[in-house]
Amino acid sequence: MGAAATSATDTDVVHILWINAGLSCDGDSVALTAAMQPSIEEIVTGALPGLPKIAVHWPLIDFECGPVQGADAFVEWFFKADRGELDPFVLVVEGSIPNEQIKEEGYWCGFGDDPATGQPITTSEWLDRLAPKATAVVAIGTCATYGGIHAMEGNPTGAMGVPDYLGWEWKSKAGLPIVCVPGCPIQPDNFAETLTYLLYQLAGSAPMIPLDDKLRPTWLFGATVHEGCDRGGYYEQGQFATEYGAPECLVRLGCWGPVVKCNVPKRGWINGVGGCPNVGGICIACTMPGFPDKFMPFMDPPPGSAVSTKASRTYGTVIRRLRGITLKTLDKEPRWRHKGRTLTTGYRPPR
């Protein structure tokens, strides 16, 4: 599973270089260990038919950068990519990118030291070095995709997402745009599935990955939370929860589901189980580019919800009554199901 299992000179190997040295909590790395469809183990070990050979250089599973060889054994793979010795490789970025140009001294974040100067290499410098050489660049989690928590108004770092740093129209040397898989943290299967798609594309087995205008995979982020939520029917009928633990729609408690692009209500969290609204939690829009600033304060009803819920209550009251009438006629057996000597089903014997 570790990097040393494959030589960097093997031309049929796709290397995955994982930078988690941006501003982040490493929550996306932790979340990915729960992926099931497929699992990270299936990707790394080549258990899926048709995938190219993979060498993953990811701090979470690269056990070879332990106390014997030291951390430099891990960082060396990034230097090899910088020297052009790893091709092809996919660059995965976790964490937001701070602006290193807004201060006179010091740095916000980075990893590894430059052998020429002995100084730390910042995360933004690694992006400058590796992005032009990468076959594909993937941003995992909302911090890396759009800036996330660290990019809130008033932050001192000038943090931003990878598309903000490289440019929203940026293309890799293979012609691929930045692939953004948001989430705080990432839904595990969303990233595993996206990475698998990219690997199949690199192997020539899949067309260009379809992305929306925010660089999200369209098949994962094409619908809103509300469209996939089990509570959506209550919204239609004008029934809203007034406290947590109630089964009705959570909009009045601060849920942003009707306007948030996310598939968690349908997909669940781990192996189809869990997910925010599925377990009674509101959607706080963590997959959206405007998160968190445009969706605060959390737990307060979203702007416009008073109007929409009032309209829904008015409409829903009528709908519930009409459905109640229909229910009375349908929630009973047909009249011909009874005992007796006369057949009343309407059956006509053949002549």
C-alpha positions as CSV (number, residue, x, y, z in Angstrom):
1,M,0.0,0.0,0.0
2,G,2.9,2.3,0.6
3,A,4.9,4.3,-2.0
4,A,8.0,2.1,-2.1
5,A,5.9,-0.8,-3.4
6,T,6.4,0.7,-6.9
7,S,9.4,2.2,-8.6
8,A,9.1,5.8,-9.7
9,T,10.5,4.7,-13.1
10,D,7.6,2.4,-13.9
11,T,5.8,4.2,-16.8
12,D,2.6,2.2,-16.3
13,V,2.1,3.5,-12.7
14,V,-0.1,6.4,-11.8
15,H,1.3,8.2,-8.8
16,I,-1.1,10.0,-6.5
17,L,0.6,12.8,-4.5
18,W,-1.5,13.9,-1.6
19,I,-0.8,17.3,0.0
20,N,-2.6,17.8,3.3
21,A,-0.4,20.6,4.4
22,G,-2.9,23.3,3.5
23,L,-5.0,25.0,6.2
24,S,-7.2,22.1,7.3
25,C,-8.1,19.7,10.1
26,D,-7.2,16.5,8.0
27,G,-10.9,15.6,8.4
28,D,-11.1,14.7,4.7
29,S,-8.3,12.2,5.0
30,V,-10.0,10.7,8.1
31,A,-13.4,10.6,6.3
32,L,-12.0,8.8,3.3
33,T,-11.0,5.8,5.4
34,A,-14.7,5.1,5.7
35,A,-15.3,4.9,1.9
36,M,-17.1,1.8,0.8
37,Q,-18.0,2.3,-2.9
38,P,-15.1,1.8,-3.6
39,S,-12.9,1.6,-0.6
40,I,-9.5,3.2,-0.6
41,E,-8.0,-0.2,-0.2
42,E,-9.7,-1.4,-3.4
43,I,-8.3,1.5,-5.3
44,V,-4.7,1.2,-3.9
45,T,-4.4,-2.6,-4.3
46,G,-5.9,-2.6,-7.9
47,A,-8.9,-4.7,-6.9
48,L,-11.1,-2.9,-9.4
49,P,-11.0,-4.3,-13.0
50,G,-9.4,-2.0,-15.5
51,L,-7.7,0.4,-13.1
52,P,-4.1,1.3,-13.8
53,K,-1.5,0.4,-11.3
54,I,-1.5,3.0,-8.4
55,A,1.1,4.3,-6.1
56,V,-0.4,6.5,-3.4
57,H,1.8,8.9,-1.5
58,W,-0.6,9.9,1.2
59,P,0.6,10.6,4.8
60,L,-2.3,8.7,6.3
61,I,-1.3,5.3,4.8
62,D,2.4,5.8,3.8
63,F,3.8,3.7,6.5
64,E,7.3,3.9,5.1
65,C,7.8,7.5,6.4
66,G,8.2,6.2,9.9
67,P,11.1,6.6,12.4
68,V,13.6,4.4,10.5
69,Q,13.6,6.3,7.2
70,G,12.2,9.6,8.5
71,A,9.8,12.0,7.0
72,D,12.2,12.9,4.2
73,A,11.5,9.5,2.5
74,F,7.9,10.7,2.0
75,V,8.7,14.2,0.9
76,E,11.2,12.8,-1.7
77,W,8.3,11.7,-3.9
78,F,7.3,15.3,-4.3
79,F,10.8,16.3,-5.2
80,K,10.8,13.5,-7.8
81,A,7.6,14.9,-9.3
82,D,9.1,18.4,-9.3
83,R,12.1,17.0,-11.2
84,G,9.8,15.4,-13.8
85,E,10.6,11.8,-12.6
86,L,7.0,10.9,-11.9
87,D,4.7,10.8,-14.9
88,P,1.8,10.6,-14.8
89,F,0.7,11.8,-11.4
90,V,-2.5,13.1,-9.9
91,L,-2.1,15.9,-7.4
92,V,-4.6,15.8,-4.5
93,V,-4.8,18.9,-2.4
94,E,-6.5,18.9,1.1
95,G,-6.9,22.2,2.9
96,S,-7.2,25.8,1.8
97,I,-4.3,27.8,0.4
98,P,-3.2,30.8,2.3
99,N,-1.8,33.9,0.7
100,E,1.9,33.9,1.4
101,Q,2.4,37.4,-0.2
102,I,0.6,39.4,2.4
103,K,3.3,39.4,5.1
104,E,6.9,40.4,5.3
105,E,8.3,37.3,7.1
106,G,7.4,33.8,8.1
107,Y,4.9,31.5,6.4
108,W,1.4,30.2,7.0
109,C,1.8,26.6,6.1
110,G,4.0,24.2,4.2
111,F,5.9,20.9,4.4
112,G,9.5,19.8,3.7
113,D,12.6,21.9,3.4
114,D,14.2,23.1,0.2
115,P,17.6,21.4,0.0
116,A,19.1,24.5,-1.7
117,T,18.1,26.9,1.0
118,G,17.3,24.8,4.0
119,Q,14.0,26.8,4.3
120,P,10.5,25.3,4.5
121,I,8.6,25.0,1.3
122,T,5.2,26.5,1.5
123,T,2.1,24.8,0.3
124,S,1.5,27.5,-2.3
125,E,5.0,26.9,-3.6
126,W,4.4,23.2,-3.9
127,L,1.3,24.1,-6.0
128,D,3.4,26.4,-8.2
129,R,5.9,23.6,-8.7
130,L,3.7,20.6,-9.2
131,A,0.4,21.8,-10.8
132,P,2.0,22.5,-14.2
133,K,3.5,18.9,-14.2
134,A,0.4,17.1,-12.9
135,T,-1.9,15.1,-15.2
136,A,-4.8,16.1,-13.0
137,V,-5.4,18.3,-9.9
138,V,-8.1,17.3,-7.4
139,A,-9.2,19.5,-4.5
140,I,-10.8,17.4,-1.7
141,G,-13.0,19.0,0.9
142,T,-14.5,22.5,1.0
143,C,-11.4,24.1,2.4
144,A,-9.4,23.0,-0.7
145,T,-12.2,23.6,-3.2
146,Y,-13.6,27.0,-2.1
147,G,-11.6,28.1,1.0
148,G,-14.0,26.8,3.7
149,I,-13.7,27.8,7.3
150,H,-10.3,29.3,7.0
151,A,-11.4,31.7,4.3
152,M,-14.1,33.3,6.4
153,E,-14.4,37.1,6.4
154,G,-11.9,38.6,8.8
155,N,-9.4,35.8,8.5
156,P,-5.7,36.9,8.6
157,T,-4.3,34.4,6.1
158,G,-6.1,35.4,2.9
159,A,-7.0,31.8,2.5
160,M,-8.6,30.5,-0.7
161,G,-9.5,27.4,-2.6
162,V,-7.3,25.7,-5.2
163,P,-9.4,27.2,-8.1
164,D,-9.0,30.7,-6.6
165,Y,-5.2,30.2,-6.5
166,L,-4.6,28.5,-9.8
167,G,-7.5,30.2,-11.6
168,W,-11.0,28.8,-12.4
169,E,-10.1,28.3,-16.1
170,W,-6.9,26.5,-15.3
171,K,-6.2,23.2,-17.1
172,S,-3.7,20.5,-16.5
173,K,-1.1,19.5,-19.1
174,A,-3.6,16.8,-20.0
175,G,-6.4,19.3,-20.6
176,L,-8.3,18.5,-17.4
177,P,-9.9,21.3,-15.3
178,I,-9.4,21.3,-11.5
179,V,-11.8,18.7,-10.1
180,C,-13.5,19.9,-6.9
181,V,-15.2,17.5,-4.5
182,P,-16.5,19.7,-1.6
183,G,-17.7,18.7,1.8
184,C,-16.8,19.5,5.4
185,P,-15.7,16.8,5.6
186,I,-16.0,15.1,2.3
187,Q,-18.6,12.4,1.9
188,P,-16.2,9.3,1.7
189,D,-17.7,7.6,-1.3
190,N,-18.0,10.9,-3.3
191,F,-14.3,11.3,-3.4
192,A,-13.5,7.6,-3.8
193,E,-15.8,7.5,-6.8
194,T,-14.5,10.7,-8.3
195,L,-10.9,9.4,-8.0
196,T,-11.8,6.1,-9.5
197,Y,-13.5,7.9,-12.4
198,L,-10.3,10.0,-13.1
199,L,-8.2,6.8,-13.0
200,Y,-10.4,5.1,-15.5
201,Q,-10.2,8.3,-17.6
202,L,-6.4,8.2,-17.5
203,A,-6.6,4.5,-18.5
204,G,-8.7,5.5,-21.5
205,S,-11.8,3.7,-20.2
206,A,-14.0,6.8,-19.5
207,P,-14.7,10.1,-21.2
208,M,-13.9,13.5,-19.9
209,I,-15.2,13.8,-16.3
210,P,-18.4,15.9,-16.3
211,L,-18.2,19.0,-14.1
212,D,-20.6,21.8,-13.3
213,D,-19.6,25.5,-13.3
214,K,-18.2,25.2,-9.8
215,L,-16.0,22.3,-11.0
216,R,-18.0,19.6,-9.0
217,P,-18.8,16.2,-10.6
218,T,-22.3,16.7,-12.0
219,W,-23.6,13.2,-11.2
220,L,-22.8,13.8,-7.5
221,F,-23.8,17.4,-7.1
222,G,-26.5,17.9,-9.7
223,A,-29.4,17.8,-7.2
224,T,-30.2,19.6,-4.0
225,V,-30.4,18.1,-0.5
226,H,-34.1,18.8,-0.5
227,E,-34.6,16.8,-3.7
228,G,-33.1,13.7,-2.1
229,C,-34.4,14.2,1.5
230,D,-36.8,11.9,3.1
231,R,-38.4,14.9,4.8
232,G,-39.1,16.7,1.5
233,G,-42.7,15.4,1.4
234,Y,-43.5,17.2,4.6
235,Y,-42.3,20.5,3.1
236,E,-44.8,19.9,0.2
237,Q,-47.6,19.4,2.7
238,G,-46.6,22.4,4.8
239,Q,-45.5,20.4,7.8
240,F,-42.4,21.8,9.6
241,A,-40.6,20.7,12.7
242,T,-40.5,23.1,15.6
243,E,-37.9,21.1,17.6
244,Y,-35.2,18.6,16.9
245,G,-36.3,15.0,17.0
246,A,-39.5,15.6,15.1
247,P,-39.9,13.9,11.7
248,E,-41.1,16.9,9.7
249,C,-39.1,19.2,7.4
250,L,-36.3,21.1,9.2
251,V,-36.3,24.3,7.2
252,R,-37.8,26.3,10.1
253,L,-34.9,25.1,12.3
254,G,-32.3,26.5,9.9
255,C,-31.9,23.8,7.2
256,W,-30.6,25.1,3.9
257,G,-31.4,21.9,2.1
258,P,-33.7,23.4,-0.6
259,V,-30.8,25.4,-2.1
260,V,-27.7,23.3,-1.4
261,K,-26.1,21.0,-4.0
262,C,-25.3,17.7,-2.1
263,N,-26.3,14.1,-2.4
264,V,-25.8,13.0,1.3
265,P,-29.5,12.4,2.0
266,K,-29.7,9.9,-0.8
267,R,-26.2,8.4,-0.4
268,G,-25.9,8.4,3.4
269,W,-22.5,8.7,5.0
270,I,-21.0,5.2,5.6
271,N,-22.3,2.3,3.5
272,G,-25.6,4.1,2.9
273,V,-26.2,4.9,6.6
274,G,-26.3,8.3,8.2
275,G,-26.0,11.8,6.7
276,C,-27.1,15.1,8.2
277,P,-30.9,15.3,7.6
278,N,-31.1,11.5,7.7
279,V,-30.2,11.5,11.4
280,G,-32.1,14.7,12.3
281,G,-29.5,17.4,11.6
282,I,-30.0,20.4,9.5
283,C,-28.0,21.1,6.4
284,I,-25.6,24.0,6.9
285,A,-24.5,24.1,3.2
286,C,-20.9,22.8,3.7
287,T,-20.6,21.8,0.1
288,M,-21.3,25.3,-1.3
289,P,-18.8,27.9,-2.5
290,G,-20.3,30.5,-0.1
291,F,-19.8,28.4,3.0
292,P,-19.7,29.4,5.8
293,D,-20.2,33.2,5.4
294,K,-23.4,33.2,3.3
295,F,-25.2,30.6,5.5
296,M,-24.6,32.1,8.9
297,P,-25.8,32.3,11.6
298,F,-26.4,28.5,11.6
299,M,-29.6,27.3,13.3
300,D,-31.5,30.4,12.3
301,P,-34.3,30.0,9.7
302,P,-32.8,30.9,6.2
303,P,-33.9,34.3,4.7
304,G,-37.0,33.8,2.7
305,S,-38.0,30.7,4.7
306,A,-40.9,32.5,6.4
307,V,-42.4,33.4,3.0
308,S,-41.8,29.9,1.5
309,T,-43.0,28.0,4.5
310,K,-46.2,30.2,4.8
311,A,-46.9,29.5,1.1
312,S,-46.2,25.8,1.6
313,R,-48.5,25.7,4.6
314,T,-51.3,27.3,2.6
315,Y,-50.8,25.0,-0.3
316,G,-50.1,22.0,1.9
317,T,-53.3,22.4,3.9
318,V,-55.3,22.1,0.7
319,I,-53.2,19.2,-0.6
320,R,-53.5,17.3,2.7
321,R,-57.3,17.6,2.7
322,L,-57.6,16.5,-0.9
323,R,-55.3,13.6,-0.2
324,G,-57.3,12.8,2.9
325,I,-60.4,12.4,0.8
326,T,-58.6,10.2,-1.7
327,L,-57.1,8.2,1.2
328,K,-60.6,7.3,2.5
329,T,-61.5,5.8,-0.8
330,L,-58.3,3.9,-1.3
331,D,-57.5,2.7,2.2
332,K,-60.1,0.0,2.0
333,E,-60.6,-3.2,0.1
334,P,-62.8,-3.4,-3.0
335,R,-66.4,-4.2,-2.2
336,W,-66.5,-7.6,-4.0
337,R,-64.2,-9.2,-1.5
338,H,-66.8,-10.9,0.7
339,K,-68.4,-14.2,1.5
340,G,-71.6,-15.3,-0.2
341,R,-73.1,-17.5,-2.9
342,T,-73.0,-14.7,-5.6
343,L,-69.9,-13.8,-7.6
344,T,-69.7,-10.0,-7.7
345,T,-66.2,-9.4,-9.0
346,G,-67.5,-8.7,-12.5
347,Y,-65.9,-11.9,-13.9
348,R,-67.4,-13.1,-17.2
349,P,-66.7,-16.7,-18.1
350,P,-65.5,-17.4,-21.7
351,R,-68.2,-18.6,-24.1
